[in-house]
Amino acid sequence: MLAFCPVRLEHNSSMSSSVSSAFPVFDLGAYEKADGNHRQVLGREVDDICRSTGFLAVGNHGVEQAVIDRAWSKAEEFFNLSAADKQRAKAPFEGYPYGYLGPELEALAKSRGVDTPPDLKESFNGGPQAIPKGMTDPDALGFCYAATIWPDDPPEFQDAWKTYYRSMENLAHRIMDVFATALNLPAGFFDPFIDQPISALRALNYPAQTTPAKPGQLRAGAHTDYGSLTILLPQAGSRGLEIRASDGQWIPVPPVPGAFVINIGDLMARWTNDRWVSTLHRVVNPPPEEGGMDRRQSFAFFHQPNWHTEISCLPSCLGADGQAKYEPVLSGPYLMSKFQATTVPESSPS
């Protein structure tokens, strides 16, 4: 069984030339069954991918399809509710991380200092399911460990959500084990840093568009993710997700049947001294004839190391001069600062 197989990526059709490259699909189950030598070979291939695009797909991942389908359908039912019903689960104040966030209340490009109109999306967001014993940091308790504001409808939403969240926590841990191999680190190296992760799950709905977008307005503005890795589940057959290649051109990322799309986040790039790429990505509005005005849904699980984890350059990633590019940062405060930069006040025009 091959651990990788290619899916083709093509530059935007509006460009003068059509250039394609392979989007790698990693067979996680095959990796976990491989012996030590074969794992090292596969780890080097993951290292090459993370040095170039920072995006890959993971198949044979072991997450039950029934878990995925149930969470997906419950999220779809929630987004089908009236605006008034969804608002009952809204975040209680600006900057609160969990619960329902209505349309055009976030501009992800602002996390990189780029001022754009608000993104054309709405979301439901949930955080860790338990507070670690002994956690007393008021910022952590008020932010990452804040209570999720659950909706009353649809029935069984909360249970489906929590089951999917736990599956993503497990999957993220397994992928971090692959990353340890890829970085020539001992097995289980990351375990002490991710045993109480402050990860978040986000269901995103990009509503059907009945009017043209404002100049510069996207479904999700260009941004990098903030943590260690993101596990994305886009809607089957959907279009719009793009990554920026090293030459500056934007490349569409297609959904891969039976696989999750994984991308490296800022903290992993800092951990690896930029050996690995936290790739700029966005969700654009495809042309109407390509479904650009249609509703689109996705799940994104943002895996984030423990609140107090210090992210400093890994010994295996120091440059030839032995220097790190970045000062150490703490996982939780870094995440909080990035999140707060993206919030659009509700009084802002939409």
Secondary structure, 3 states (H helix, E strand, C coil): CCCEEEEEEECCCCCCCCCEEEEEEEEHHHHHHCCHHHHHHHHHHHHHHHHHCCEEEEECCCCCHHHHHHHHHHHHHHHHCCHHHHHCCECCCCCCCCEEECCCCECHHHHHCCCCCCCCCEEEEECCCCCCCCCCCHHHHHCCCCCCCCCCCCCCHHHHHHHHHHHHHHHHHHHHHHHHHHCCCCCCCCHHHCCCECCEEEEEEECCCCCCCCCCCCCEEEECCCCCEEEEEECCCCCCEEEECCCCCEEECCCCCCCEEEEECHHHHHHCCCCCCCCCEEECCCCHHHCCCCCEEEEEEEECCECCCEECCCHHHCCCCCCCCCCCEEHHHHHHHHHHHCECCCCCCC
